[in-house]
Structures are given as C-alpha cells and as structure tokens.
Amino acid sequence: MKPRIRFLSSVIALVLTASGIGAAGALPATAAPSSPVNKYVAMGDSYAAGQGGGDYANDCLQSPSGYPALLDAVKGTNLIRNVSCRLATTLDVNATQTMALNRGTTLVTLTVGGNDLNVAGIAAACVSPDALACGNAISAAGALIYSGVLAGRLATTYAQVAVAAPNARIVVTGYPLLFASSADPRIAQLNGATTVLNQTIQGVVAQAQATRPNVSIAYADVSAAFAGHAIGDVDSWVNFAGPDAFHPTPAGYRAYAAAIAAVL
C-alpha cells in the first residue's frame, strides 16, 4: 500500500470514529423495501444533474440525458424527486437536498464531493499555460483530502441521507478521470487528484458499510467505464470546451447509469 493511500485510510477511519459514524445508532438500520418499485430521489452536483447532456430543464442544469432520467426509464424505478444541482457541495446537500427524503424513499443516488475540491476549476487551471496555477489548485484540493476534511464532510452527508431515508438503498458514485494518459505532468497530477478523490469517497462508503452493515450503501465506480473515452481519446465522453467543459456527454451519462444499474 502506498504511503499516501495508507495515510488516507487512517484519516478516514479517524474522522468516522470522531464523527460517531462508527458508534452504535449513528446510522439507522434499514429495512428491506417492501415495494417492488423503487421510489427514487436523485441528489448531488452537476454530474448528478446531467450538466453536459443538454436540453436543460432549469438553472440547476438538470438534463434528460442525465443518469437520473435514464434510471427513471428503467422498469421498477420511479424518480420521485430530482434535487441535484450544479455547484452543489456536501454542505449544500446537507442543508437543502436531504429535505427531499423521507421514510418512503427506497432508492437514493448521490454524486458529490467534486465541488468541495473545485475539480472543474482545477481542470481549467491544468489545461492553461500556467503550471503554477495548476499546482496550487491541486495542492489546495490535496489539503482538504489529506487533512481529513473532505472525508468528514462525506461521512456527515451519508449519515444525514441514511437518517432522512432509513428504508433507502443509497448508491454513491465517483468521478471519471477527465483526461487520457499523457506525458504532461499536469495531466498526470490532475488524474491523480481525481483518483484520490474517488478513493476518499469509496473509503468513506466502505467504512459506513463496515460499521453499520444494516445500512444499504454502495459505491458505483465509473472510472473504468470512461477508460478510453476521456479528453484526448478519439471517442471522448467528456466535454472539453464551453460552459459544459469537464462534464460528461450523453454517452458519458449512459455509462454512469449503467454503472449504477450494475450495483443495483
């Protein structure tokens, strides 16, 4: 195990213990849904809303090409509410989006954490000629990760979702690597930062699974699905320019929906 990853695992464990996630009663036990139809609530940031998919329904940039709409079309899943919104952070999810949940909710999807680290801003800095700006942006994101701040925020968010929707299956997603492998050290740094972000998310989910096994929470990895489809690949599933830069295309959101469906 690499030193940074070993350190990250220790930080996640400490944060979860300190926040009470590991304590009995911190997350509610979940009864198996009795209904054959999933009463589905979609939560999270622009990746959850579908930015990059086009034909936006509102200022949150919710798209019919986004994965919530695609999952809603699957038999047995009924999208009751979509409260995902561009620019949303873990704090926004806690403050506003969890209000959409109740005991009748049986499925929750959640993509969040990228805006806490300003991933889009980092990507923009790292494709600019300013190598210093790229390094500074990645360092700022790294400080939130390796200090345990992001892990603590994620742990709090997952706990709040579980409390608000005690009968729901919670599926948390990661993020794709935005760029194809490159000799450019800035691209390697950026992809490395995304990898650590995903490891942080997955680690917090794993800790929740281990400490409260009656809570139905799972991680959906999307990075493998986007392999060969990043910016710089011939068939890219990530927008590179314009207001939707660094967000998936409709093909990318189909990959997101497939990754989530595989977990379900």
N, C-alpha and C positions, 0 to 999 in steps of 0.2 A: 504494500500500500504506500502511495506517495506521501511524503510528509504533509503537504498541504491538505490532501484528502483526509489523512488521519486526523489532522488538527480540526478540519471541518466537521468530521463525525463527532469528535469530542465536544465541539462548541454546540452542535445541535442537541446532543444529549443533555448538556448542562442547561441550555436555555429551556428545553422542555421540562426538565425537572424543576427549575426555578419558577417556571410559569404555572406549574401544577398540572400539566398535561399528563404526567406520569402517575399522578395520585388517583386513588380510587374516587370515582364520582366526578372527576374533572370533565370527562366527556360522557354523554349519556349512552346507555345501552340501546341498541337499535333492534326493534322487532322486524321480522321479515315482512315486506309489504304484502298485504292480503289481496290487493287488486292486481289483475293481470296487465293492466295498463299503467305505465309509468307516468305519474303526474310530475312533469319535468320543469325545473327552473334553471335557466342559464345565467351564470354570473361571471363577472370578471372584467377584463380590459378590452382593448381594441382587437386583440386576437380572438377573444370570445365573441365580440360584436360582429366581426367579419370585415373589418376595415381592409380594403384591398379587393374586396369582392364586388364592389359597385352597387348601383341602384339602391342607395341608402334610404332607409325609412325615416330617419330622424338625425338630430345633431349628435347622437351617440355613435353614428355610423354603423348601425345595425344593418346587415346586408342579407338578402335572401340566399346569398351564396355562402354565408357563414355557417359554421358547423351546427349551431343550434337549430337553424331552419332545416338543415339536411337531416339531423337526427329526428326532428319532428315528423318528417316524412316516412320514417321507419315505423312499420306496424308495431303497435304495443307501446309507443312513446307519444305522449301528448304534451307539447310545450305549453305550459300554463302561463308562464311569465318569462320574459327575457329582459333582465335588468342590467346586462353587460353594457359597458360604455367606454369609449375611447378615453385615454388618460387616467383611467381608474387605477388606484393603488390598493394595497391591502387595507389601508386606513379608510379609503372610500367604500370598499366592500363592507367593512365592519360597520361603518356609520350609516350607510343608506341601503345597500343591496340586500343585506340579510333580512330586512323588513319584508321582503317578498316571500319568505319561507314560513312554513307552518307545519303542523303535525301531519297534514295531508300530503305534503311533498314527499315523493318517493324516489326522485332522481334529481341530483344536482351536478352540474358540470361547472368547473371553475378554472379559469386561466388568469393568474395574477402573479405579480412579483416583478415583471419586467419594467414597469413604470417606476417602481420603488428604486430601481437602479438606473433609470433613464437609458434603457437599452437602445431606443431609437436615436437618442442624442449621441450615444457612444458610437453607433454605427455611422452616423453622419460625420462625426469628428474623424473617424478612422478611414473614411474614403476621401477626406480632404487632404491637401498637401501638408497640413500642419501635423507632423508626427508628435509634437509635444502635446497638442490638444488631445490627440488620441490617447496618449499615455496617461495624461492627467485624468481623463474621463474614466478610463479603465481602473485607475488607482482609486478613484472616489467610489466606484462600484465595489471594488475589492474590499475597501474598508468596511462597507456595510455588511458584506458577506462574512469576512473573517473575524469581525468583532462579534458576530452572532446576532446583530440587529435584525437582519432580514429573516433569519430562522425564527427569531422570537415573534416577529410580525406574522409570519406564515402560520406558526403554531396557534397564535391567538385567533387568526381568521378561521382556521379549520375547526377550532373548538367552538367558535361562535356559530358557524354553519351547522355543526352537529347538534348544538343546543337548540337552535331555531327550527331544525328539521330532523327530529330524533328518529324518524322512520325512513330516512332517505339513504340511498346509496350515493356516495359522494365520489365523483371522478375528477381528479386534479390533473391537469395537463402541464407539460413542459413547453419548451420553445424550440423551433428548428435552428440549426446552425445556418446563419444567413448567407455565408459566402463559401464558395468552393475552396478547396485547399489551394494555398498559394505560397510562393516563396516570400511574399511581402510579410515582414514580421508583424505589421499592424493587423493584417487579416488573421494571422495565427493568434495574436493576442485577443482579438475580438471573439473569434470562435471559441477560444479557451475560456473566456469570461462567460459565454453562454453555456458552455459545458458545466462550469462550476455552479452557475445559476440553477441549471437543471438538477445537478447533484444535490444542491441545497433543498430544492422543492421535494425531490424524491426521498431525501433523507428525513425530512420532517414528516412526510406521509408514512414512511416506514416506522418511525418512532410512534406515531399515533396508532398504527396497526399493532405494534408490539405491546404497547402499554394498555390499550383498550381494544382487545380483539373483537368485542361485540359491536364496535362501531364499524360500519361498512364504508371504508375509504380506500381508494385505489389510485395509483399513478398511471397515467397514459403517456408513454414515451412517443414523441413524434419525430425525434431526430433521425431515426433510421428510415422513416418513410420519406424524408426530404433528401436523403443521400442521393447525389446525382442530380438534384433539382434545385440547387442553391444559386445565388447570384454568381455568374461566371460559368455555370454549366449551360450546355446547349439548350436543354429543356428546363428552364428555371421556373419554379413555382413561387418565387418571391419577387414582388415589385421592386425595382431599383430606383426609379425616378418619380418625381411628382409628389403630391401630398400623401400618397399611399405608400411611399417608399419604405422598404424594410418590413412590409406586411405581406402575407400570403396572397396569391391569386386564387380564383375559384378552384383551380386544380389543387392548390395547397390546402384549401379548406376541406375539400373532399378527402384528402389524406388525413386531416385532423379527425373528421367524422369517422373514418374507417378505424383509426387508432382507438378512439373512444369506444366504438361499437365492439372492437375486439376484446376490450376489458369487460364490457357488459356481457 
